[in-house]
Amino acid sequence: MSLLTLVRHGQASFAHDRYDQLSERGFAQARALGDWASATSMKWGAVRHGPRRRQADTAAGFALNGARTAGLRLDDGLDEFAEGEEILDAAAVLFGRPMRGPEAPPRAEQLRCYEAAYQAWARGEAEITGRESYRAFRSRVSQWLDELTAEGDATGGQRIVAVTSAGVISALVCDVLGLPDAQWTAMVRVISNASLTEVLYSTGRCGLRSFNGTGHLPRGLDSAI
């Protein structure tokens, strides 16, 4: 069997002008990943990561401190469905009010509207400007998994690390478990930053080994946003 370890990026900069950058807490989470990875006896191949800065910086943290990896590898298939500010802009259209800047609502309401926007997008009731549809997103992620498991068929025993985002991890878990679309939105909002989700796979088979684990992080460094 081969093992795919899905890592969510560290905390990004929610509600800032640019979501795609790790916060101070996010960098601490990335360093904690590196501490954990270097303390294990596991030997991984290249650490794959999506094209976003938060994903690349988290992957770099994972490979820090001498973790036994074959380096870093950019993998566009691990890209998230949208950026935080793009989802907030979709929420502004959906609710007819600003979601960023000085006129933004309090954070709790902002988060509620943020979740409502990507849920509406997943149902086909809203668009995220410049981004693919939910169906296209799910198809892309499914294709990524199919290609990865096909690679594993020939070699077996691989140990793959993939640093990505909550939407991609949720989509992969839904594919592995055969869950309906409604479960995708339920999982997105609970996946913690710098968490680990493990998938075992071999020829024609995939199984979920663990989901959203944060036991490798020091106390206080787990966070969903």
C-alpha distance (Angstrom), angle and dihedral (degrees) to the residues before:
residue distance angle dihedral
M1 . . .
S2 3.81 . .
L3 3.79 124.8 .
L4 3.80 126.6 -137.0
T5 3.81 113.4 -166.2
L6 3.80 111.9 -163.7
V7 3.79 114.4 -157.8
R8 3.78 123.3 -167.1
H9 3.79 113.4 -141.6
G10 3.79 120.8 -105.4
Q11 3.77 120.8 -92.0
A12 3.80 111.4 -56.4
S13 3.82 128.4 -156.1
F14 3.79 102.3 -84.4
A15 3.84 115.9 -164.1
H16 3.82 92.7 7.9
D17 3.79 121.8 119.2
R18 3.80 88.3 -99.3
Y19 3.78 117.0 35.2
D20 3.79 93.4 -178.2
Q21 3.78 99.8 84.4
L22 3.77 129.9 83.7
S23 3.77 117.2 -109.6
E24 3.79 120.4 -134.9
R25 3.79 86.7 -93.7
G26 3.80 89.9 49.1
F27 3.80 92.3 55.4
A28 3.81 89.3 49.0
Q29 3.81 89.2 52.9
A30 3.82 90.7 49.6
R31 3.79 90.6 51.6
A32 3.82 89.9 48.5
L33 3.81 88.8 54.1
G34 3.80 88.8 53.6
D35 3.80 91.6 49.3
W36 3.80 90.6 51.3
A37 3.82 94.6 44.7
S38 3.80 93.1 49.9
A39 3.82 91.3 48.8
T40 3.82 93.9 56.3
S41 3.78 125.8 80.4
M42 3.81 91.2 -133.2
K43 3.80 118.0 125.0
W44 3.80 113.5 -151.6
G45 3.78 133.5 -171.0
A46 3.79 120.0 -128.5
V47 3.80 113.4 -31.4
R48 3.80 104.2 -121.0
H49 3.77 120.2 -150.1
G50 3.79 138.6 177.9
P51 3.82 122.6 -109.7
R52 3.82 97.0 -99.9
R53 3.80 120.1 105.7
R54 3.81 92.7 -125.1
Q55 3.81 89.9 53.9
A56 3.81 94.3 47.1
D57 3.81 93.5 46.7
T58 3.81 91.4 49.4
A59 3.81 90.4 49.3
A60 3.79 89.4 51.3
G61 3.80 88.9 52.1
F62 3.81 90.4 51.2
A63 3.81 90.9 54.9
L64 3.81 92.4 46.5
N65 3.81 124.3 108.7
G66 3.78 96.4 31.8
A67 3.81 101.7 -60.9
R68 3.80 109.0 175.2
T69 3.80 100.6 -107.5
A70 3.80 136.4 132.8
G71 3.81 92.0 -122.6
L72 3.80 131.8 -94.1
R73 3.80 127.4 -46.3
L74 3.80 126.9 -168.6
D75 3.81 111.6 -133.4
D76 3.82 116.0 -176.9
G77 3.80 90.2 -165.5
L78 3.81 88.1 74.2
D79 3.81 94.0 61.9
E80 3.82 116.8 129.3
F81 3.81 122.0 -116.2
A82 3.84 93.4 -112.1
E83 3.77 145.6 -16.3
G84 3.80 122.3 -98.5
E85 3.79 94.5 -111.0
E86 3.81 90.7 49.2
I87 3.79 90.7 54.6
L88 3.80 90.7 47.9
D89 3.82 89.5 51.0
A90 3.81 89.1 51.8
A91 3.81 87.8 50.1
A92 3.83 89.4 52.1
V93 3.80 89.4 56.3
L94 3.80 91.9 44.5
F95 3.81 94.8 50.6
G96 3.81 99.4 29.6
R97 3.80 96.0 -125.6
P98 3.84 137.8 92.3
M99 3.78 115.4 -84.8
R100 3.81 98.3 -176.7
G101 3.76 135.6 47.9
P102 3.81 129.6 23.8
E103 3.83 93.4 -31.9
A104 3.80 94.4 53.2
P105 3.82 116.4 123.9
P106 3.83 121.8 -111.9
R107 3.80 113.5 -67.4
A108 3.81 95.8 -103.5
E109 3.81 91.5 54.9
Q110 3.78 91.0 41.4
L111 3.81 90.0 56.2
R112 3.80 91.4 46.9
C113 3.81 91.0 53.0
Y114 3.81 90.8 44.2
E115 3.80 90.9 55.9
A116 3.79 91.9 44.6
A117 3.81 90.4 53.6
Y118 3.80 96.9 54.4
Q119 3.80 90.5 41.8
A120 3.82 89.6 54.2
W121 3.81 88.9 47.6
A122 3.81 90.5 52.5
R123 3.82 90.0 52.2
G124 3.81 91.1 50.0
E125 3.82 91.9 -112.7
A126 3.83 97.3 113.8
E127 3.78 138.6 31.1
I128 3.77 129.9 -136.5
T129 3.79 104.0 -144.0
G130 3.78 113.5 -110.8
R131 3.79 94.0 3.3
E132 3.78 134.7 110.0
S133 3.78 122.7 -100.5
Y134 3.79 121.4 -97.3
R135 3.80 90.7 -106.6
A136 3.81 91.6 51.9
F137 3.81 89.9 47.6
R138 3.80 93.0 51.6
S139 3.80 90.9 46.6
R140 3.82 91.5 51.4
V141 3.80 92.8 50.3
S142 3.81 92.4 46.2
Q143 3.79 89.8 51.5
W144 3.80 90.0 51.0
L145 3.81 90.8 54.2
D146 3.81 92.3 46.1
E147 3.80 91.2 52.1
L148 3.80 92.6 46.6
T149 3.80 94.2 50.2
A150 3.81 90.3 46.2
E151 3.82 88.3 56.6
G152 3.77 88.6 51.1
D153 3.81 92.0 53.1
A154 3.80 91.1 69.2
T155 3.79 99.4 44.9
G156 3.81 109.5 19.9
G157 3.79 125.8 -166.7
Q158 3.79 94.6 61.2
R159 3.81 122.3 158.6
I160 3.80 107.4 -152.6
V161 3.80 125.7 -177.4
A162 3.82 116.8 -163.2
V163 3.81 119.0 -173.8
T164 3.78 110.1 -159.8
S165 3.83 142.0 125.6
A166 3.79 138.8 -73.1
G167 3.80 96.2 -97.7
V168 3.80 93.0 54.4
I169 3.81 93.4 45.2
S170 3.81 91.2 49.5
A171 3.80 91.2 49.4
L172 3.80 92.0 50.5
V173 3.80 92.5 48.6
C174 3.81 90.3 49.7
D175 3.81 89.5 51.6
V176 3.80 93.7 48.1
L177 3.82 93.7 47.6
G178 3.81 97.3 35.2
L179 3.81 92.1 -122.4
P180 3.83 124.2 167.8
D181 3.80 123.1 -106.8
A182 3.81 92.0 -100.9
Q183 3.79 88.9 67.7
W184 3.81 91.5 57.4
T185 3.80 92.5 66.6
A186 3.80 91.1 44.0
M187 3.80 92.1 54.9
V188 3.81 98.6 43.0
R189 3.79 93.3 67.2
V190 3.82 96.1 49.5
I191 3.82 101.9 47.8
S192 3.79 107.8 109.8
N193 3.77 126.3 -137.6
A194 3.83 113.6 -94.3
S195 3.82 90.3 8.9
L196 3.82 124.4 149.7
T197 3.81 125.7 -128.8
E198 3.82 117.5 -179.0
V199 3.79 129.0 -154.2
L200 3.80 123.4 -173.2
Y201 3.78 115.8 -153.5
S202 3.79 143.0 173.3
T203 3.79 135.8 156.1
G204 3.80 107.3 -26.7
R205 3.80 94.4 -16.9
C206 3.81 137.7 95.3
G207 3.78 128.9 174.6
L208 3.79 135.1 179.1
R209 3.80 111.4 -117.4
S210 3.82 99.3 175.9
F211 3.79 138.8 -8.2
N212 3.80 132.9 -146.4
G213 3.79 96.8 -17.9
T214 3.81 117.5 -178.7
G215 3.80 101.1 168.2
H216 3.81 89.9 110.3
L217 3.83 91.5 63.3
P218 3.80 124.1 86.0
R219 3.79 114.9 -107.2
G220 3.80 112.0 -75.9
L221 3.80 98.2 22.6
D222 3.81 97.6 97.0
S223 3.81 115.6 100.7
A224 3.81 134.7 154.4
I225 3.84 97.1 -143.5
